């Protein structure tokens, strides 16, 4: 058995997005279970030239024909993401009797962005129709299982894998007086305005703490956040680092006093599960996160992490003060979070899929 994983993402080392990091860990999980996996990217870049665009479409079509010819009945096709040509590949390998796994860790874009044009909606609907060929479906939340079951056949087996994380990080040296966030800061995806407002509510005795914001957004949104920082007189206490490498981000995380995520309660949070939460927990540092989506199913307040109400800067700020006021206790909670997240090491999570595959091979 060999796994062919098809994606429309750029899979080079420069791509350190959450989706690409999850894909790397997915591949690691198969390989650590002695299963060969080949990542097949259909990404050829975005070009303004119509000629190059047409040539790239031809490349994708020829590559799809190659894969259809190459994949055997005993192999597995792993479909990672949405792309219309994937539906064509899926249909053809299904006729061979090849087992097919789909993975989606978000609602379709036409749900998250209702104002998409009709062409985009058509392509997404075409993808959803191809889910009838799924033998297995990997996702990250109960809400997404319930949603995608509307498009799969009754025999399709669902796997709920909210997180994939590397081995827990080792914390060395003294921690900085820093509260750290990392991720995409735009479109209020992670509640940055609420986080900044909550930070402004820290008690006077914690005024020497800094808020470190790692990540990026469009210029207009970054300027809005900086304007909020300025209006709250936090200019000297909030640091925007910009986008850092994955290794530099991990270094910042392991030097923090508290790791934070103030996700708002919206449709994206309902279905998705933040991959950064796994990296946060793996450090052993106290983690404060909002009670959205499936997060409360895994994070138990003051047991393996700390929970705050979403869309409520006052509650988030009060929780921050509580953590810093009782920091020795918070460290013990952080250690429990680190123990908890070990179950999401790729080898153990992917073993569930392999066991199911082998049971009916």
SVG drawing of the C-alpha trace seen along z (x, -y; Angstrom):
<svg xmlns="http://www.w3.org/2000/svg" viewBox="-27 -57 46 64">
<polyline fill="none" stroke="black" stroke-width="0.4" points="0.0,0.0 1.2,-3.5 -0.5,-6.7 -0.7,-9.4 -1.6,-12.8 -2.8,-15.5 -2.9,-19.1 -3.2,-22.5 -0.8,-24.1 2.9,-25.1 4.7,-22.5 8.2,-24.0 10.0,-25.0 9.0,-28.6 5.3,-27.8 4.9,-27.7 1.1,-28.0 -1.0,-26.0 -2.4,-23.9 1.0,-23.1 2.5,-22.3 -0.4,-19.9 0.3,-18.3 4.0,-17.8 3.0,-16.2 0.4,-14.0 3.1,-12.7 5.4,-12.2 2.7,-10.1 2.4,-7.8 6.2,-7.4 6.7,-6.7 4.2,-3.9 6.2,-2.5 3.7,-3.6 5.1,-5.1 3.5,-8.5 4.0,-10.8 2.9,-14.4 1.7,-15.5 1.3,-19.3 -0.7,-20.9 0.6,-24.3 2.3,-26.1 2.0,-29.7 -0.3,-32.5 0.6,-34.4 -0.9,-37.3 0.1,-35.9 -2.8,-34.1 -0.3,-31.9 1.4,-30.7 -1.9,-30.1 -3.1,-27.9 0.3,-26.0 -0.1,-25.5 -3.6,-24.1 -2.2,-21.7 0.5,-20.6 -2.1,-19.9 -4.2,-17.9 -1.2,-15.8 -0.1,-15.3 -3.6,-14.2 -3.5,-11.6 -0.1,-10.4 -1.5,-9.9 -4.7,-8.1 -2.4,-5.7 0.1,-5.3 -2.3,-4.7 -3.2,-1.1 -6.3,0.5 -4.2,1.4 -3.0,-2.2 -4.8,-5.0 -5.6,-8.5 -5.6,-11.2 -7.3,-14.4 -6.0,-17.4 -8.0,-20.5 -10.5,-21.8 -9.6,-21.9 -11.8,-21.1 -9.3,-18.8 -9.2,-16.7 -12.8,-15.7 -11.8,-14.3 -8.9,-12.3 -11.2,-11.0 -13.8,-9.8 -11.3,-7.9 -9.4,-6.2 -12.8,-5.3 -13.5,-3.3 -10.3,-1.3 -11.6,-0.4 -8.9,-2.6 -9.7,-3.7 -10.1,-7.5 -9.6,-9.7 -10.7,-13.3 -9.5,-15.8 -11.1,-19.2 -10.6,-21.1 -12.8,-24.1 -16.3,-24.7 -16.3,-25.3 -15.4,-28.9 -19.0,-29.6 -20.1,-29.3 -17.2,-31.2 -17.5,-33.9 -21.1,-34.0 -20.4,-36.7 -18.2,-34.6 -19.1,-34.9 -21.2,-32.3 -18.3,-30.7 -16.5,-30.0 -19.7,-28.6 -20.1,-26.3 -16.5,-24.9 -17.1,-24.4 -20.4,-22.6 -18.6,-20.3 -16.1,-19.5 -18.8,-18.7 -20.5,-16.3 -17.2,-14.4 -17.4,-13.5 -19.8,-10.7 -16.7,-8.7 -15.1,-9.1 -14.3,-5.9 -12.9,-7.9 -13.0,-11.5 -10.5,-13.3 -11.5,-16.5 -11.0,-18.3 -14.4,-18.9 -17.8,-17.5 -19.4,-20.4 -17.5,-19.5 -18.3,-15.8 -22.0,-16.7 -21.8,-19.0 -19.7,-16.8 -21.8,-13.8 -24.5,-15.4 -22.4,-14.8 -20.8,-11.4 -22.2,-7.9 -23.4,-6.2 -20.4,-3.8 -17.9,-6.6 -15.8,-6.4 -14.9,-9.7 -11.8,-10.5 -11.7,-13.4 -8.1,-14.6 -8.2,-18.1 -4.4,-18.4 -1.1,-17.0 1.9,-18.2 5.6,-17.4 7.2,-16.1 6.8,-18.7 9.4,-21.5 12.0,-21.7 12.0,-25.0 15.5,-26.3 16.4,-29.4 14.4,-32.2 11.0,-33.1 10.4,-36.6 7.7,-38.8 5.8,-38.4 2.3,-37.4 2.6,-35.9 0.2,-35.3 1.1,-33.9 -0.9,-33.5 -2.7,-35.4 -3.9,-38.7 -6.4,-39.7 -10.2,-39.5 -10.7,-39.2 -10.0,-35.5 -8.2,-35.3 -9.8,-38.2 -6.8,-40.5 -8.8,-43.6 -10.2,-41.8 -6.8,-40.5 -5.3,-44.0 -8.2,-45.4 -7.8,-42.5 -4.1,-43.2 -4.8,-46.9 -6.7,-45.6 -3.7,-44.0 -3.2,-45.1 -0.6,-47.8 1.8,-45.3 2.0,-43.5 2.7,-46.7 6.2,-45.5 4.8,-42.6 4.7,-43.0 2.3,-41.7 4.2,-40.1 2.1,-39.6 3.7,-37.3 2.2,-37.2 0.9,-39.3 -2.2,-40.8 -2.9,-43.2 -1.5,-46.7 -4.9,-48.2 -5.7,-45.7 -2.3,-46.0 -2.7,-49.8 -6.1,-49.4 -4.5,-47.2 -1.7,-49.7 -4.2,-52.5 -6.0,-50.6 -2.7,-50.1 -2.0,-53.8 -5.5,-54.8 -5.0,-52.6 -1.6,-54.0 0.1,-50.7 2.6,-51.7 5.6,-50.8 4.1,-47.6 2.9,-45.9 5.3,-44.6 4.4,-43.6 7.2,-41.3 5.8,-40.6 6.0,-37.1 8.8,-35.0 10.1,-31.6 8.6,-28.6 11.7,-28.0 11.9,-31.7 8.2,-31.5 8.8,-28.4 11.7,-30.2 9.4,-33.1 6.7,-30.7 9.0,-28.8 10.3,-32.1 6.8,-33.4 5.1,-33.6 1.6,-33.0 0.4,-32.0 -2.9,-33.4 -5.7,-33.0 -8.9,-35.2 -10.8,-33.7 -14.3,-35.2 -17.4,-33.0 -18.1,-32.8 -18.7,-30.2 -15.0,-29.6 -14.3,-29.0 -17.3,-26.7 -15.9,-24.3 -12.1,-24.8 -9.6,-23.9 -6.6,-26.1 -3.4,-24.2 -1.4,-26.8 -3.1,-25.5 -1.2,-22.2 2.1,-24.1 1.1,-26.3 0.3,-23.3 3.5,-21.4 5.6,-24.1 4.3,-23.4 3.6,-27.1 0.2,-28.3 -2.3,-28.7 -5.3,-31.0 -7.9,-30.5 -11.5,-31.3 -14.4,-28.8 -15.3,-28.4 -15.9,-25.4 -14.6,-22.1 -11.9,-23.7 -13.8,-23.1 -14.0,-19.4 -10.2,-19.2 -9.2,-22.1 -10.5,-21.9 -10.3,-25.2 -7.5,-25.2 -6.8,-21.5 -4.7,-21.5 -5.3,-25.1 -7.3,-28.2 -10.6,-29.2 -12.2,-32.6 -15.5,-33.7 -15.3,-34.7 -16.0,-38.3 -15.4,-39.5 -12.1,-41.4 -13.0,-42.0 -13.3,-38.3 -10.1,-37.6 -8.3,-40.3 -9.5,-39.0 -8.2,-35.5 -4.8,-36.9 -4.6,-38.6 -5.6,-35.4 -2.9,-33.4 -0.2,-35.9 -1.4,-36.3 -1.2,-32.5 1.7,-31.7 3.1,-28.7 -0.3,-27.0 -0.5,-28.1 2.8,-26.4 1.4,-23.1 -1.6,-23.5 0.7,-24.1 2.6,-20.9 -0.7,-19.0 -1.4,-20.6 1.9,-19.4 1.1,-15.8 -2.3,-16.0 -1.1,-17.0 1.3,-14.1 -1.6,-11.9 -1.6,-14.0 1.8,-13.0 1.4,-12.2 2.5,-8.5 -0.3,-7.8 -3.0,-9.7 -2.3,-8.4 -2.1,-4.9 -5.9,-5.1 -6.3,-5.6 -3.9,-2.9 -5.6,-0.4 -8.9,-1.0 -7.3,-0.7 -5.6,2.6 -8.8,4.0 -10.5,4.1 -7.5,4.3"/>
</svg>
